[in-house]
Amino acid sequence: MDLSPSDCNLFAAGGADKNVKIFDVRARKVVKQIAYSIFKEQITSVRWSLNGKQIAISAADGAGRIFEFGTGKSLHTLSGFGPKDRNIYL
C-alpha cells in the first residue's frame, strides 16, 4: 500500500487477487481498479513514483513492472527479484 505523492487523497493497494485498487481516502471508496493479468501470484508491493504518474508493482513470484498510472500501460519490466523480495521502490 502506498499514498500518492501528487494527490494525498489517493492510495494504492494490491493483494492476493492480483489487482491494484486505488482508493480515495476523502470519498472513502475505490475509484479505480486495475487488473494485471501478467502477475501469476499475489501482489506484494505497490509504490508510486514521486510525480504520481507511474506505479511500480511486484508480486510474490518475483515479477516486477512499472506502469503508467493514467493508462495502465506497462513501461518497464524489472528483473532480479527473487521470491523473498517483497518490496519495490521507485
N, CA, C and O atoms as a GROMACS GRO file, in nm:
protein
  360
    1MET      N    1   0.085  -0.115   0.000
    1MET     CA    2   0.000   0.000   0.000
    1MET      C    3   0.091   0.123   0.000
    1MET      O    4   0.194   0.126   0.067
    2ASP      N    5   0.049   0.224  -0.077
    2ASP     CA    6   0.130   0.346  -0.084
    2ASP      C    7   0.041   0.465  -0.114
    2ASP      O    8  -0.053   0.455  -0.193
    3LEU      N    9   0.070   0.576  -0.051
    3LEU     CA   10  -0.002   0.701  -0.068
    3LEU      C   11   0.057   0.778  -0.186
    3LEU      O   12   0.180   0.788  -0.198
    4SER      N   13  -0.027   0.831  -0.272
    4SER     CA   14   0.019   0.908  -0.388
    4SER      C   15   0.082   1.039  -0.342
    4SER      O   16   0.020   1.114  -0.267
    5PRO      N   17   0.205   1.068  -0.388
    5PRO     CA   18   0.267   1.195  -0.350
    5PRO      C   19   0.207   1.315  -0.423
    5PRO      O   20   0.221   1.428  -0.377
    6SER      N   21   0.142   1.292  -0.536
    6SER     CA   22   0.085   1.404  -0.611
    6SER      C   23  -0.059   1.435  -0.570
    6SER      O   24  -0.108   1.546  -0.592
    7ASP      N   25  -0.128   1.339  -0.510
    7ASP     CA   26  -0.264   1.359  -0.462
    7ASP      C   27  -0.278   1.278  -0.333
    7ASP      O   28  -0.305   1.158  -0.337
    8CYS      N   29  -0.261   1.343  -0.222
    8CYS     CA   30  -0.258   1.274  -0.092
    8CYS      C   31  -0.391   1.213  -0.053
    8CYS      O   32  -0.402   1.151   0.053
    9ASN      N   33  -0.492   1.228  -0.136
    9ASN     CA   34  -0.620   1.162  -0.110
    9ASN      C   35  -0.626   1.022  -0.169
    9ASN      O   36  -0.718   0.947  -0.140
   10LEU      N   37  -0.527   0.986  -0.251
   10LEU     CA   38  -0.527   0.856  -0.318
   10LEU      C   39  -0.422   0.764  -0.260
   10LEU      O   40  -0.309   0.805  -0.233
   11PHE      N   41  -0.459   0.638  -0.241
   11PHE     CA   42  -0.357   0.540  -0.210
   11PHE      C   43  -0.385   0.414  -0.289
   11PHE      O   44  -0.500   0.384  -0.323
   12ALA      N   45  -0.279   0.340  -0.318
   12ALA     CA   46  -0.287   0.218  -0.399
   12ALA      C   47  -0.255   0.099  -0.310
   12ALA      O   48  -0.168   0.105  -0.224
   13ALA      N   49  -0.329  -0.010  -0.333
   13ALA     CA   50  -0.305  -0.133  -0.259
   13ALA      C   51  -0.327  -0.251  -0.352
   13ALA      O   52  -0.416  -0.249  -0.437
   14GLY      N   53  -0.245  -0.354  -0.335
   14GLY     CA   54  -0.258  -0.476  -0.414
   14GLY      C   55  -0.263  -0.595  -0.320
   14GLY      O   56  -0.231  -0.585  -0.202
   15GLY      N   57  -0.305  -0.710  -0.375
   15GLY     CA   58  -0.316  -0.826  -0.289
   15GLY      C   59  -0.328  -0.957  -0.363
   15GLY      O   60  -0.281  -0.971  -0.475
   16ALA      N   61  -0.392  -1.053  -0.298
   16ALA     CA   62  -0.400  -1.190  -0.348
   16ALA      C   63  -0.479  -1.202  -0.478
   16ALA      O   64  -0.459  -1.297  -0.554
   17ASP      N   65  -0.569  -1.108  -0.505
   17ASP     CA   66  -0.648  -1.115  -0.628
   17ASP      C   67  -0.573  -1.065  -0.751
   17ASP      O   68  -0.629  -1.062  -0.861
   18LYS      N   69  -0.445  -1.026  -0.734
   18LYS     CA   70  -0.357  -0.979  -0.842
   18LYS      C   71  -0.404  -0.848  -0.904
   18LYS      O   72  -0.366  -0.815  -1.017
   19ASN      N   73  -0.484  -0.774  -0.833
   19ASN     CA   74  -0.534  -0.644  -0.878
   19ASN      C   75  -0.476  -0.534  -0.791
   19ASN      O   76  -0.437  -0.556  -0.676
   20VAL      N   77  -0.471  -0.414  -0.847
   20VAL     CA   78  -0.435  -0.295  -0.771
   20VAL      C   79  -0.560  -0.209  -0.763
   20VAL      O   80  -0.624  -0.179  -0.864
   21LYS      N   81  -0.593  -0.171  -0.642
   21LYS     CA   82  -0.709  -0.084  -0.621
   21LYS      C   83  -0.659   0.052  -0.577
   21LYS      O   84  -0.572   0.063  -0.491
   22ILE      N   85  -0.716   0.157  -0.637
   22ILE     CA   86  -0.686   0.294  -0.600
   22ILE      C   87  -0.803   0.345  -0.518
   22ILE      O   88  -0.917   0.351  -0.565
   23PHE      N   89  -0.774   0.382  -0.394
   23PHE     CA   90  -0.876   0.430  -0.302
   23PHE      C   91  -0.866   0.582  -0.288
   23PHE      O   92  -0.756   0.638  -0.284
   24ASP      N   93  -0.982   0.646  -0.281
   24ASP     CA   94  -0.988   0.788  -0.248
   24ASP      C   95  -1.023   0.797  -0.100
   24ASP      O   96  -1.134   0.762  -0.060
   25VAL      N   97  -0.929   0.844  -0.022
   25VAL     CA   98  -0.946   0.849   0.123
   25VAL      C   99  -1.062   0.941   0.161
   25VAL      O  100  -1.143   0.907   0.248
   26ARG      N  101  -1.068   1.055   0.098
   26ARG     CA  102  -1.172   1.153   0.131
   26ARG      C  103  -1.311   1.099   0.098
   26ARG      O  104  -1.404   1.114   0.177
   27ALA      N  105  -1.325   1.037  -0.019
   27ALA     CA  106  -1.455   0.984  -0.061
   27ALA      C  107  -1.486   0.847   0.000
   27ALA      O  108  -1.600   0.801  -0.003
   28ARG      N  109  -1.383   0.783   0.056
   28ARG     CA  110  -1.397   0.651   0.118
   28ARG      C  111  -1.449   0.546   0.022
   28ARG      O  112  -1.540   0.470   0.055
   29LYS      N  113  -1.388   0.543  -0.098
   29LYS     CA  114  -1.430   0.442  -0.196
   29LYS      C  115  -1.317   0.412  -0.293
   29LYS      O  116  -1.221   0.488  -0.306
   30VAL      N  117  -1.331   0.299  -0.361
   30VAL     CA  118  -1.238   0.262  -0.467
   30VAL      C  119  -1.274   0.344  -0.589
   30VAL      O  120  -1.389   0.343  -0.634
   31VAL      N  121  -1.176   0.417  -0.645
   31VAL     CA  122  -1.201   0.499  -0.762
   31VAL      C  123  -1.146   0.437  -0.890
   31VAL      O  124  -1.183   0.477  -1.001
   32LYS      N  125  -1.058   0.339  -0.874
   32LYS     CA  126  -1.002   0.271  -0.991
   32LYS      C  127  -0.952   0.135  -0.948
   32LYS      O  128  -0.892   0.120  -0.841
   33GLN      N  129  -0.979   0.035  -1.031
   33GLN     CA  130  -0.925  -0.099  -1.007
   33GLN      C  131  -0.856  -0.142  -1.134
   33GLN      O  132  -0.913  -0.136  -1.243
   34ILE      N  133  -0.734  -0.187  -1.119
   34ILE     CA  134  -0.655  -0.225  -1.235
   34ILE      C  135  -0.617  -0.372  -1.221
   34ILE      O  136  -0.553  -0.411  -1.123
   35ALA      N  137  -0.657  -0.452  -1.318
   35ALA     CA  138  -0.624  -0.595  -1.319
   35ALA      C  139  -0.499  -0.616  -1.404
   35ALA      O  140  -0.495  -0.577  -1.521
   36TYR      N  141  -0.400  -0.676  -1.345
   36TYR     CA  142  -0.275  -0.703  -1.416
   36TYR      C  143  -0.262  -0.854  -1.434
   36TYR      O  144  -0.210  -0.923  -1.347
   37SER      N  145  -0.308  -0.904  -1.547
   37SER     CA  146  -0.308  -1.047  -1.572
   37SER      C  147  -0.168  -1.106  -1.588
   37SER      O  148  -0.152  -1.228  -1.589
   38ILE      N  149  -0.067  -1.020  -1.600
   38ILE     CA  150   0.069  -1.071  -1.616
   38ILE      C  151   0.125  -1.129  -1.487
   38ILE      O  152   0.220  -1.208  -1.490
   39PHE      N  153   0.066  -1.091  -1.373
   39PHE     CA  154   0.116  -1.143  -1.246
   39PHE      C  155   0.054  -1.279  -1.218
   39PHE      O  156  -0.068  -1.295  -1.223
   40LYS      N  157   0.139  -1.376  -1.189
   40LYS     CA  158   0.094  -1.513  -1.164
   40LYS      C  159   0.059  -1.536  -1.017
   40LYS      O  160  -0.018  -1.627  -0.985
   41GLU      N  161   0.115  -1.454  -0.929
   41GLU     CA  162   0.090  -1.469  -0.786
   41GLU      C  163   0.050  -1.334  -0.727
   41GLU      O  164   0.049  -1.232  -0.797
   42GLN      N  165   0.017  -1.334  -0.600
   42GLN     CA  166  -0.033  -1.214  -0.534
   42GLN      C  167   0.065  -1.098  -0.542
   42GLN      O  168   0.186  -1.117  -0.545
   43ILE      N  169   0.011  -0.979  -0.545
   43ILE     CA  170   0.092  -0.857  -0.546
   43ILE      C  171   0.142  -0.832  -0.404
   43ILE      O  172   0.064  -0.834  -0.308
   44THR      N  173   0.271  -0.809  -0.393
   44THR     CA  174   0.332  -0.791  -0.261
   44THR      C  175   0.370  -0.647  -0.231
   44THR      O  176   0.386  -0.610  -0.115
   45SER      N  177   0.384  -0.564  -0.336
   45SER     CA  178   0.427  -0.427  -0.313
   45SER      C  179   0.376  -0.336  -0.424
   45SER      O  180   0.379  -0.373  -0.541
   46VAL      N  181   0.331  -0.218  -0.386
   46VAL     CA  182   0.286  -0.115  -0.480
   46VAL      C  183   0.348   0.016  -0.436
   46VAL      O  184   0.336   0.054  -0.319
   47ARG      N  185   0.416   0.086  -0.526
   47ARG     CA  186   0.478   0.215  -0.492
   47ARG      C  187   0.454   0.314  -0.606
   47ARG      O  188   0.468   0.281  -0.724
   48TRP      N  189   0.417   0.436  -0.568
   48TRP     CA  190   0.401   0.545  -0.663
   48TRP      C  191   0.537   0.606  -0.693
   48TRP      O  192   0.627   0.604  -0.610
   49SER      N  193   0.551   0.662  -0.813
   49SER     CA  194   0.666   0.746  -0.843
   49SER      C  195   0.647   0.880  -0.771
   49SER      O  196   0.537   0.911  -0.725
   50LEU      N  197   0.752   0.959  -0.761
   50LEU     CA  198   0.742   1.086  -0.690
   50LEU      C  199   0.644   1.183  -0.754
   50LEU      O  200   0.583   1.264  -0.684
   51ASN      N  201   0.627   1.174  -0.886
   51ASN     CA  202   0.533   1.264  -0.953
   51ASN      C  203   0.391   1.206  -0.961
   51ASN      O  204   0.299   1.273  -1.010
   52GLY      N  205   0.372   1.083  -0.913
   52GLY     CA  206   0.240   1.021  -0.911
   52GLY      C  207   0.192   0.970  -1.046
   52GLY      O  208   0.076   0.933  -1.060
   53LYS      N  209   0.280   0.968  -1.145
   53LYS     CA  210   0.239   0.927  -1.280
   53LYS      C  211   0.267   0.780  -1.311
   53LYS      O  212   0.211   0.725  -1.406
   54GLN      N  213   0.352   0.717  -1.231
   54GLN     CA  214   0.382   0.575  -1.251
   54GLN      C  215   0.360   0.500  -1.121
   54GLN      O  216   0.367   0.556  -1.011
   55ILE      N  217   0.334   0.369  -1.136
   55ILE     CA  218   0.322   0.280  -1.021
   55ILE      C  219   0.413   0.161  -1.046
   55ILE      O  220   0.408   0.099  -1.152
   56ALA      N  221   0.496   0.129  -0.949
   56ALA     CA  222   0.581   0.010  -0.954
   56ALA      C  223   0.510  -0.099  -0.874
   56ALA      O  224   0.462  -0.076  -0.763
   57ILE      N  225   0.504  -0.219  -0.932
   57ILE     CA  226   0.433  -0.330  -0.869
   57ILE      C  227   0.523  -0.453  -0.871
   57ILE      O  228   0.585  -0.484  -0.973
   58SER      N  229   0.529  -0.523  -0.758
   58SER     CA  230   0.599  -0.651  -0.754
   58SER      C  231   0.504  -0.757  -0.700
   58SER      O  232   0.409  -0.728  -0.628
   59ALA      N  233   0.533  -0.883  -0.738
   59ALA     CA  234   0.448  -0.995  -0.698
   59ALA      C  235   0.532  -1.102  -0.628
   59ALA      O  236   0.655  -1.100  -0.634
   60ALA      N  237   0.464  -1.194  -0.563
   60ALA     CA  238   0.529  -1.299  -0.486
   60ALA      C  239   0.616  -1.391  -0.572
   60ALA      O  240   0.708  -1.454  -0.521
   61ASP      N  241   0.588  -1.398  -0.702
   61ASP     CA  242   0.668  -1.483  -0.791
   61ASP      C  243   0.796  -1.414  -0.840
   61ASP      O  244   0.870  -1.472  -0.920
   62GLY      N  245   0.823  -1.291  -0.792
   62GLY     CA  246   0.943  -1.220  -0.829
   62GLY      C  247   0.926  -1.127  -0.948
   62GLY      O  248   1.020  -1.059  -0.988
   63ALA      N  249   0.805  -1.123  -1.006
   63ALA     CA  250   0.780  -1.034  -1.120
   63ALA      C  251   0.772  -0.890  -1.072
   63ALA      O  252   0.719  -0.863  -0.964
   64GLY      N  253   0.824  -0.799  -1.151
   64GLY     CA  254   0.816  -0.657  -1.120
   64GLY      C  255   0.795  -0.576  -1.246
   64GLY      O  256   0.856  -0.605  -1.349
   65ARG      N  257   0.711  -0.477  -1.241
   65ARG     CA  258   0.683  -0.391  -1.356
   65ARG      C  259   0.654  -0.250  -1.310
   65ARG      O  260   0.610  -0.226  -1.197
   66ILE      N  261   0.679  -0.157  -1.402
   66ILE     CA  262   0.640  -0.018  -1.380
   66ILE      C  263   0.532   0.014  -1.483
   66ILE      O  264   0.548  -0.012  -1.602
   67PHE      N  265   0.422   0.071  -1.435
   67PHE     CA  266   0.308   0.103  -1.520
   67PHE      C  267   0.280   0.252  -1.516
   67PHE      O  268   0.305   0.319  -1.416
   68GLU      N  269   0.228   0.303  -1.627
   68GLU     CA  270   0.177   0.440  -1.630
   68GLU      C  271   0.041   0.439  -1.560
   68GLU      O  272  -0.047   0.362  -1.598
   69PHE      N  273   0.024   0.523  -1.461
   69PHE     CA  274  -0.098   0.521  -1.381
   69PHE      C  275  -0.222   0.552  -1.463
   69PHE      O  276  -0.320   0.479  -1.455
   70GLY      N  277  -0.219   0.658  -1.541
   70GLY     CA  278  -0.338   0.702  -1.615
   70GLY      C  279  -0.391   0.601  -1.716
   70GLY      O  280  -0.512   0.587  -1.731
   71THR      N  281  -0.300   0.532  -1.785
   71THR     CA  282  -0.341   0.440  -1.891
   71THR      C  283  -0.329   0.293  -1.855
   71THR      O  284  -0.392   0.209  -1.918
   72GLY      N  285  -0.249   0.261  -1.754
   72GLY     CA  286  -0.223   0.121  -1.720
   72GLY      C  287  -0.120   0.055  -1.809
   72GLY      O  288  -0.095  -0.065  -1.797
   73LYS      N  289  -0.060   0.133  -1.898
   73LYS     CA  290   0.038   0.079  -1.992
   73LYS      C  291   0.166   0.037  -1.918
   73LYS      O  292   0.216   0.109  -1.832
   74SER      N  293   0.217  -0.081  -1.955
   74SER     CA  294   0.343  -0.128  -1.898
   74SER      C  295   0.458  -0.051  -1.959
   74SER      O  296   0.473  -0.046  -2.082
   75LEU      N  297   0.541   0.010  -1.875
   75LEU     CA  298   0.653   0.090  -1.923
   75LEU      C  299   0.786   0.015  -1.914
   75LEU      O  300   0.870   0.027  -2.003
   76HIS      N  301   0.805  -0.063  -1.808
   76HIS     CA  302   0.931  -0.134  -1.787
   76HIS      C  303   0.906  -0.266  -1.715
   76HIS      O  304   0.820  -0.275  -1.627
   77THR      N  305   0.983  -0.367  -1.754
   77THR     CA  306   0.986  -0.492  -1.680
   77THR      C  307   1.111  -0.490  -1.594
   77THR      O  308   1.220  -0.458  -1.642
   78LEU      N  309   1.095  -0.524  -1.469
   78LEU     CA  310   1.206  -0.524  -1.376
   78LEU      C  311   1.253  -0.666  -1.351
   78LEU      O  312   1.171  -0.757  -1.337
   79SER      N  313   1.383  -0.685  -1.346
   79SER     CA  314   1.436  -0.819  -1.323
   79SER      C  315   1.524  -0.819  -1.199
   79SER      O  316   1.558  -0.713  -1.145
   80GLY      N  317   1.560  -0.937  -1.156
   80GLY     CA  318   1.649  -0.950  -1.042
   80GLY      C  319   1.577  -0.968  -0.911
   80GLY      O  320   1.640  -0.971  -0.805
   81PHE      N  321   1.444  -0.979  -0.915
   81PHE     CA  322   1.368  -1.002  -0.793
   81PHE      C  323   1.363  -1.151  -0.766
   81PHE      O  324   1.348  -1.232  -0.858
   82GLY      N  325   1.375  -1.187  -0.642
   82GLY     CA  326   1.358  -1.325  -0.601
   82GLY      C  327   1.228  -1.340  -0.526
   82GLY      O  328   1.163  -1.241  -0.495
   83PRO      N  329   1.188  -1.463  -0.496
   83PRO     CA  330   1.062  -1.484  -0.426
   83PRO      C  331   1.057  -1.421  -0.287
   83PRO      O  332   0.948  -1.399  -0.234
   84LYS      N  333   1.172  -1.391  -0.228
   84LYS     CA  334   1.173  -1.331  -0.095
   84LYS      C  335   1.176  -1.178  -0.100
   84LYS      O  336   1.163  -1.113   0.004
   85ASP      N  337   1.191  -1.119  -0.220
   85ASP     CA  338   1.191  -0.974  -0.234
   85ASP      C  339   1.046  -0.925  -0.236
   85ASP      O  340   0.978  -0.937  -0.338
   86ARG      N  341   1.000  -0.872  -0.127
   86ARG     CA  342   0.860  -0.835  -0.112
   86ARG      C  343   0.834  -0.687  -0.137
   86ARG      O  344   0.718  -0.648  -0.149
   87ASN      N  345   0.936  -0.604  -0.145
   87ASN     CA  346   0.915  -0.460  -0.161
   87ASN      C  347   0.982  -0.410  -0.287
   87ASN      O  348   1.085  -0.462  -0.330
   88ILE      N  349   0.923  -0.308  -0.343
   88ILE     CA  350   0.975  -0.244  -0.463
   88ILE      C  351   0.969  -0.093  -0.440
   88ILE      O  352   0.876  -0.045  -0.376
   89TYR      N  353   1.065  -0.021  -0.490
   89TYR     CA  354   1.070   0.125  -0.472
   89TYR      C  355   1.107   0.191  -0.603
   89TYR      O  356   1.183   0.136  -0.682
   90LEU      N  357   1.053   0.310  -0.625
   90LEU     CA  358   1.088   0.392  -0.741
   90LEU      C  359   1.180   0.502  -0.698
   90LEU      O  360   1.223   0.583  -0.780
   0.00000   0.00000   0.00000
